[in-house]
């Protein structure tokens, strides 16, 4: 039979709806492929021709193992067609022992050709434009703003927001920023995969990590952590509301970065990332400030420090020999823009369950920035108010209004200015 081209294959295999996601049964077998996140290896020959790996799948059965897994192709051909290779750490995390049977829910997919969007209709942030049919087919009900995973032929995974445009069903419009971060060009064929819903067990695990990063062995201790995590969530909702209001007042521009390995020793900091020094002024942030990290609908607050050795493409053989993990993708070229790189330590990637070959979206966290600015204004404003109060004719409301104006002008540097639109004047 004549082999089908990928573009023809994309038209013959439209993206499946999440409600019609394929269920496939596997037998768990040990795997030597160790990665720093929940992953499994499968025989790629059992999937449709042209399927790109990795992508997220959902464990449907048994009920006690319902979590999301990254599926990788078995490059070493050590896994049989009906087997699912899991590392010992992932087996313990899912409470599975070989030869247990599992059922995976495989999400809807679409193989599309990359095109360039119009200059007057560029997607902002980590967003791509697809046809209405593709947009509806990748629905999971997981987010108000629909999201998907864009996988390249070099195994780079980009979480993207989907926007609809009247275009062909086998095309996806990707802006230059995302093409640069992902390392692909127009005409390349990529895969869009629906992001499965988070199972209840995964939600409970994420809730307990708000209190402790490690998982207790006793069931009562785990239940207590989950309860404390949800109580902490209620308290953090007030922070979310305050962040939204401050974002309206001061603005917070999101930026997208390519993830690379952290420097040796940064894994001990756990909640710290490193950025190129020029990225701080773009984010409106000072080194040591907090940023909100976004990946596929999940968020995390981390501290941002300057990268003492900005990315230059050089790879230390000594460090690579000590990593002990599979990086899967090709290394970034030496001429990759260093200001688009973020060094993400393993604890953060593990908490978000993301691979090292991906992108993240960052925006400054405004409440800590506001607290820092107010702390710097305390002595000057207090001195100004004390000096004004020494004047007999300045009393009551004029003193209060003057103090508020002084604080307002002192907070003005926090606001990201927006130039007027269109021609000037």
C-alpha positions as CSV (number, residue, x, y, z in Angstrom):
1,X,0.0,0.0,0.0
2,X,1.3,3.5,-0.9
3,X,2.6,5.3,2.1
4,X,0.6,8.4,3.1
5,X,2.3,11.8,3.6
6,X,1.9,13.4,6.9
7,X,-0.2,16.3,5.6
8,X,-2.6,13.8,4.0
9,X,-2.6,11.8,7.2
10,X,-3.6,14.9,9.2
11,X,-6.7,15.2,7.0
12,X,-7.5,11.6,7.4
13,X,-7.2,11.6,11.2
14,X,-9.0,14.6,12.6
15,X,-8.5,15.3,16.3
16,X,-10.7,13.2,18.5
17,X,-12.9,14.8,21.1
18,X,-11.9,14.1,24.7
19,X,-15.2,12.4,25.4
20,X,-14.2,9.9,22.6
21,X,-10.6,9.5,23.8
22,X,-9.2,6.1,23.2
23,X,-8.8,3.7,26.1
24,X,-6.0,1.2,25.8
25,X,-4.9,-1.6,28.2
26,X,-1.3,-2.2,29.1
27,X,0.8,-4.5,31.3
28,X,3.3,-2.7,33.6
29,X,6.9,-3.7,33.1
30,X,10.1,-2.3,34.6
31,X,11.9,0.4,32.6
32,X,15.4,1.7,32.9
33,X,14.4,5.1,31.4
34,X,14.7,7.4,34.4
35,X,13.2,10.9,34.1
36,X,12.6,13.6,36.8
37,X,8.8,13.5,36.3
38,X,6.0,11.0,36.0
39,X,6.6,9.3,32.7
40,X,6.2,5.9,30.9
41,X,7.6,4.4,27.7
42,X,5.5,2.6,25.1
43,X,6.0,1.0,21.7
44,X,5.4,3.8,19.2
45,X,4.6,1.2,16.5
46,X,1.2,0.6,18.1
47,X,0.2,4.3,17.5
48,X,-0.9,5.9,14.3
49,X,1.8,6.6,11.8
50,X,3.3,10.1,12.4
51,X,2.4,10.3,16.1
52,X,4.9,12.6,17.9
53,X,6.1,11.9,21.5
54,X,6.0,12.9,24.3
55,X,2.4,13.8,25.3
56,X,0.2,13.6,28.4
57,X,-2.1,10.6,29.0
58,X,-4.4,9.8,31.9
59,X,-4.4,6.6,33.9
60,X,-8.1,5.5,33.9
61,X,-7.7,2.2,35.8
62,X,-7.0,1.1,38.5
63,X,-8.7,3.8,40.5
64,X,-5.9,4.2,43.0
65,X,-3.4,5.1,40.2
66,X,-5.4,7.8,38.4
67,X,-2.8,10.3,37.6
68,X,-1.4,11.9,34.4
69,X,1.7,10.4,32.8
70,X,4.0,11.6,30.0
71,X,4.2,8.9,27.3
72,X,7.6,8.6,25.6
73,X,8.5,6.4,22.6
74,X,10.6,3.3,23.4
75,X,13.8,4.2,21.5
76,X,15.6,1.1,22.9
77,X,12.9,-1.3,21.7
78,X,12.8,-2.9,25.1
79,X,9.0,-2.7,25.6
80,X,6.5,-5.1,23.9
81,X,3.5,-3.6,22.1
82,X,1.1,-4.3,25.0
83,X,3.5,-3.2,27.8
84,X,3.9,0.0,29.6
85,X,7.4,0.7,30.9
86,X,7.6,2.4,34.3
87,X,10.6,3.3,36.4
88,X,10.7,2.0,40.0
89,X,10.0,5.5,41.3
90,X,6.9,6.0,39.2
91,X,5.7,2.5,40.1
92,X,5.9,3.5,43.8
93,X,4.2,6.8,43.1
94,X,1.3,5.0,41.4
95,X,1.2,2.0,43.8
96,X,1.7,-0.4,40.9
97,X,3.9,-3.5,40.7
98,X,4.7,-5.5,37.6
99,X,2.8,-7.2,36.0
100,X,-0.2,-5.1,37.0
101,X,-2.7,-4.1,34.3
102,X,-3.5,-0.4,33.7
103,X,-5.9,1.3,31.3
104,X,-4.7,4.6,29.8
105,X,-7.0,7.3,28.3
106,X,-5.2,8.6,25.2
107,X,-6.2,12.2,24.4
108,X,-7.3,13.6,21.1
109,X,-4.6,14.7,18.7
110,X,-4.1,16.6,15.4
111,X,-1.1,16.6,13.1
112,X,-0.9,20.1,11.6
113,X,1.4,22.1,9.4
114,X,3.0,25.3,10.8
115,X,2.1,28.6,9.1
116,X,2.9,32.2,9.9
117,X,0.1,34.4,11.2
118,X,-0.7,37.8,9.7
119,X,1.3,40.8,10.9
120,X,-1.9,42.6,12.0
121,X,-3.2,39.5,13.9
122,X,-0.3,38.1,15.9
123,X,-1.2,35.8,18.8
124,X,0.1,37.2,22.1
125,X,2.0,35.1,24.7
126,X,2.1,31.3,24.3
127,X,-0.9,31.2,21.9
128,X,-1.5,29.7,18.5
129,X,-4.4,30.0,16.0
130,X,-6.3,27.0,14.7
131,X,-9.5,26.4,12.8
132,X,-12.8,26.1,14.7
133,X,-13.0,22.4,13.9
134,X,-9.6,21.7,15.5
135,X,-10.5,24.0,18.5
136,X,-13.7,22.1,19.2
137,X,-12.1,18.7,18.7
138,X,-9.4,19.4,21.3
139,X,-12.0,20.3,23.9
140,X,-11.6,18.7,27.4
141,X,-13.6,21.1,29.5
142,X,-10.4,21.6,31.5
143,X,-10.1,25.4,31.1
144,X,-12.2,28.3,30.1
145,X,-9.4,29.3,27.7
146,X,-8.7,26.1,25.8
147,X,-5.2,24.8,26.0
148,X,-3.2,22.0,24.3
149,X,0.3,20.6,24.0
150,X,2.3,21.4,20.9
151,X,4.9,18.6,20.3
152,X,7.6,19.1,17.7
153,X,9.6,16.4,15.9
154,X,12.6,17.2,18.2
155,X,10.5,16.2,21.2
156,X,10.0,19.7,22.5
157,X,6.6,20.3,24.2
158,X,5.0,23.7,24.2
159,X,1.8,24.3,26.3
160,X,-0.2,26.7,24.2
161,X,-3.5,28.6,24.3
162,X,-5.8,28.0,21.3
163,X,-7.4,30.8,19.4
164,X,-9.8,30.3,16.5
165,X,-9.4,31.8,13.0
166,X,-11.0,31.0,9.6
167,X,-8.1,28.8,8.3
168,X,-7.6,25.3,7.0
169,X,-8.2,22.4,9.3
170,X,-4.7,21.0,8.7
171,X,-2.8,24.3,9.6
172,X,-1.8,26.0,12.8
173,X,-0.6,29.6,12.9
174,X,2.4,30.0,15.2
175,X,4.1,33.4,15.9
176,X,7.8,33.8,15.5
177,X,8.4,34.0,19.3
178,X,7.1,30.4,19.8
179,X,8.8,29.1,16.7
180,X,12.1,30.5,18.0
181,X,11.5,29.0,21.5
182,X,10.5,25.6,20.0
183,X,13.2,25.5,17.3
184,X,11.0,24.9,14.3
185,X,10.2,26.9,11.1
186,X,7.1,27.4,8.9
187,X,6.2,24.3,7.0
188,X,7.2,22.0,9.8
189,X,4.6,19.4,10.9
190,X,3.7,19.5,14.6
191,X,1.2,17.8,16.8
192,X,-1.5,19.4,19.0
193,X,-2.7,17.1,21.8
194,X,-5.5,17.9,24.3
195,X,-4.4,18.2,27.9
196,X,-6.3,15.6,30.0
197,X,-8.2,16.6,33.0
198,X,-6.4,16.4,36.3
199,X,-7.7,13.3,38.2
200,X,-8.9,13.7,41.7
201,X,-5.9,11.9,43.2
202,X,-3.5,14.3,41.4
203,X,-5.5,17.2,42.7
204,X,-5.2,15.9,46.3
205,X,-1.5,15.3,45.8
206,X,-1.1,18.9,44.6
207,X,-3.1,20.1,47.6
208,X,-0.8,18.4,50.1
209,X,2.3,19.9,48.4
210,X,1.2,23.3,49.5
211,X,2.2,22.2,53.0
212,X,5.0,19.7,52.5
213,X,6.9,18.6,49.4
214,X,7.4,15.0,50.6
215,X,4.6,12.5,50.9
216,X,4.1,10.8,54.3
217,X,3.6,7.0,54.4
218,X,0.7,6.9,56.8
219,X,-2.8,7.5,55.4
220,X,-3.9,9.7,58.3
221,X,-0.9,12.0,57.8
222,X,-1.6,12.2,54.1
223,X,-5.3,13.1,54.8
224,X,-4.2,15.7,57.3
225,X,-1.9,17.3,54.7
226,X,-4.7,17.4,52.1
227,X,-7.0,19.1,54.6
228,X,-4.4,21.7,55.5
229,X,-3.7,22.2,51.8
230,X,-7.3,23.1,51.1
231,X,-7.4,25.4,54.1
232,X,-4.3,27.1,52.8
233,X,-6.0,27.3,49.4
234,X,-8.9,29.3,50.9
235,X,-6.4,31.7,52.4
236,X,-4.5,32.0,49.1
237,X,-7.7,32.9,47.3
238,X,-7.5,36.3,49.0
239,X,-4.0,36.7,47.6
240,X,-5.3,35.8,44.1
241,X,-8.0,38.5,44.4
242,X,-5.4,41.0,45.6
243,X,-3.1,40.1,42.7
244,X,-5.9,40.6,40.2
245,X,-6.7,44.0,41.5
246,X,-3.0,45.0,41.6
247,X,-2.6,43.8,38.1
248,X,-5.4,46.1,36.9
249,X,-3.7,49.0,38.7
250,X,0.0,48.4,37.9
251,X,-0.1,45.9,35.0
252,X,2.0,42.7,34.7
253,X,3.3,41.7,31.3
254,X,3.7,37.9,30.7
255,X,6.8,36.6,28.9
256,X,7.6,33.2,27.6
257,X,11.0,31.5,28.1
258,X,12.7,28.2,27.1
259,X,13.5,25.9,30.0
260,X,17.1,24.6,30.4
261,X,18.9,22.7,33.2
262,X,19.6,24.7,36.4
263,X,23.2,25.3,37.6
264,X,24.7,22.8,40.0
265,X,23.5,23.7,43.5
266,X,20.4,25.5,42.5
267,X,18.3,22.4,43.1
268,X,18.8,23.0,46.8
269,X,17.1,26.4,46.5
270,X,13.9,24.5,45.4
271,X,11.8,27.6,44.7
272,X,14.3,29.7,42.8
273,X,14.8,30.2,39.1
274,X,17.5,32.1,37.2
275,X,16.9,34.6,34.3
276,X,19.1,36.6,32.1
277,X,19.9,40.0,33.6
278,X,18.1,41.8,30.8
279,X,14.8,39.9,31.4
280,X,14.2,41.7,34.8
281,X,13.6,45.1,33.3
282,X,11.2,43.6,30.7
283,X,9.3,41.9,33.5
284,X,9.3,45.0,35.6
285,X,11.1,43.1,38.3
286,X,14.1,43.3,40.6
287,X,16.5,40.4,41.2
288,X,15.2,38.5,44.2
289,X,11.6,39.3,43.5
290,X,8.8,36.8,43.0
291,X,7.2,35.7,39.7
292,X,4.2,33.6,38.9
293,X,5.2,30.6,36.7
294,X,2.5,29.3,34.3
295,X,2.5,26.0,32.5
296,X,-0.6,24.4,30.9
297,X,-3.0,26.0,33.4
298,X,-0.9,25.2,36.5
299,X,0.7,28.1,38.4
300,X,3.5,28.4,41.0
301,X,5.1,31.3,42.8
302,X,8.9,31.3,42.7
303,X,11.8,33.6,43.3
304,X,13.8,35.0,40.4
305,X,17.6,35.6,40.6
306,X,20.1,36.7,38.0
307,X,21.9,34.0,36.0
308,X,25.5,34.3,37.1
309,X,26.5,32.4,33.9
310,X,24.0,33.2,31.1
311,X,23.3,30.5,28.6
312,X,26.0,30.3,25.9
313,X,25.3,26.8,24.5
314,X,28.3,25.3,26.2
315,X,27.6,22.0,28.0
316,X,29.8,20.8,30.8
317,X,30.7,17.2,30.3
318,X,31.3,16.8,34.1
319,X,27.8,18.1,34.9
320,X,26.1,16.0,32.2
321,X,27.8,12.9,33.5
322,X,26.4,13.6,36.9
323,X,22.8,14.3,35.8
324,X,21.7,10.7,35.5
325,X,18.4,11.7,33.7
326,X,17.3,11.5,30.1
327,X,17.0,14.9,28.4
328,X,15.4,13.4,25.3
329,X,15.7,16.5,23.1
330,X,18.7,17.8,21.2
331,X,20.7,20.5,23.1
332,X,20.0,24.2,22.3
333,X,22.3,25.7,19.7
334,X,25.0,28.0,20.9
335,X,23.4,31.0,19.1
336,X,20.0,30.5,20.9
337,X,19.0,33.9,22.4
338,X,20.2,33.9,26.0
339,X,17.6,36.4,27.1
340,X,14.9,33.8,26.3
341,X,16.3,31.2,28.6
342,X,15.2,30.3,32.2
343,X,17.0,27.9,34.4
344,X,14.5,25.8,36.2
345,X,15.6,23.4,39.0
346,X,14.4,19.9,39.3
347,X,12.1,20.4,42.3
348,X,10.0,22.9,40.4
349,X,9.8,20.7,37.3
350,X,8.8,17.8,39.6
351,X,6.1,19.8,41.4
352,X,4.6,20.8,38.0
353,X,5.3,17.4,36.4
354,X,6.8,19.0,33.3
355,X,9.7,17.8,31.1
356,X,12.9,19.7,30.8
357,X,12.4,20.4,27.1
358,X,9.5,22.9,27.3
359,X,8.6,26.5,27.7
360,X,7.0,28.4,30.6
361,X,5.3,31.7,30.9
362,X,6.4,34.2,33.6
363,X,4.9,37.4,35.0
364,X,5.9,39.4,38.1
365,X,4.0,38.8,41.3
366,X,2.7,42.2,42.4
367,X,1.9,41.9,46.1
368,X,5.6,41.2,47.2
369,X,6.7,44.0,44.8
370,X,4.1,46.4,46.4
371,X,5.3,45.4,49.9
372,X,8.9,46.1,49.0
373,X,8.1,49.5,47.5
374,X,6.0,50.5,50.6
375,X,8.8,49.4,52.8
376,X,11.2,51.8,51.0
377,X,8.6,54.6,51.3
378,X,8.1,54.2,55.1
379,X,10.9,56.5,56.3
380,X,10.6,59.2,53.6
381,X,6.8,59.5,53.8
382,X,6.9,59.4,57.7
383,X,9.5,62.2,57.6
384,X,7.4,64.2,55.2
385,X,4.2,63.8,57.3
386,X,6.1,64.6,60.5
387,X,7.5,67.8,58.9
388,X,4.1,68.8,57.7
389,X,2.5,68.1,61.1
390,X,5.0,70.5,62.7
391,X,3.3,73.4,60.9
392,X,0.4,74.8,62.9
393,X,-1.8,75.5,59.9
394,X,-1.5,71.9,58.5
395,X,-4.0,69.7,60.3
396,X,-6.7,67.1,59.6
397,X,-7.6,66.2,56.0
398,X,-4.9,68.2,54.2
399,X,-2.3,66.1,56.2
400,X,-4.0,62.8,55.3
401,X,-4.4,63.8,51.6
402,X,-0.8,64.9,51.4
403,X,0.4,61.6,52.8
404,X,-1.7,59.6,50.4
405,X,-0.4,61.7,47.5
406,X,3.1,61.1,48.6
407,X,2.5,57.3,48.8
408,X,0.8,57.4,45.3
409,X,3.7,59.1,43.7
410,X,6.1,56.7,45.5
411,X,4.2,53.7,44.0
412,X,4.2,55.2,40.5
413,X,7.5,53.4,39.5
414,X,5.7,50.0,40.0
415,X,3.2,50.7,37.1
416,X,4.3,49.5,33.7
417,X,3.8,52.5,31.4
418,X,1.8,51.9,28.2
419,X,2.6,54.2,25.3
420,X,-0.3,55.8,23.5
421,X,-1.7,53.8,20.6
422,X,-1.5,54.9,17.0
423,X,0.3,57.8,15.4
424,X,1.5,60.6,17.7
425,X,0.1,63.2,18.2
